[in-house]
Amino acid sequence: MFLFTLTPEGGEAFEVRATTRDVLVWEKTGRDRSLSALMEKLRVADMYEIAYVAAKRQGYWDGNRAEFEERVDLDFEEEQGAADPTPPAR
């Protein structure tokens, strides 16, 4: 879904891929969250949260979210061929 390049303060950059599982966790942890709303109104705070969930799940980060936000620079892109949540027309 999303490919994040994470650069920890004083460290080497690395990539983390957020999948639908990470977006699902993000949706479930806040009110009125959905992938379609995220794509319409992209917020850096939401991308940081999704990147944190993905990095934590994949074992790239062992600190808390506040530390992640304070110490990591984030660059991201939507992956080509990512699933479109809109059903095809009949």
Phi, psi and omega in degrees: 000301180231142175248120181253136168255117183251131178236101178292147178305122179075012182234180179274143178291148175213162182254144175227133179258121176270130180253183179299330178298321180289320177294323177300315177301315179300315180300319185285345184261011178208163180280144173054039178258137175205156178299319181296320177292322178300316183289331178285322185226077184289124179241137180300321180301320178292320180294322176298319181293318178294318178298319178299313180301315181294315181296320179293313181299323184270002176081018179272343183220132180243001177273184179272175184294322179298317177296319178302312181294325181283330191248353186239129170273145189234132172230141184212161174211151174280132182288141176296140179079011178297147183298129175274122183289353181277126180293148180294150179289149179268000000 
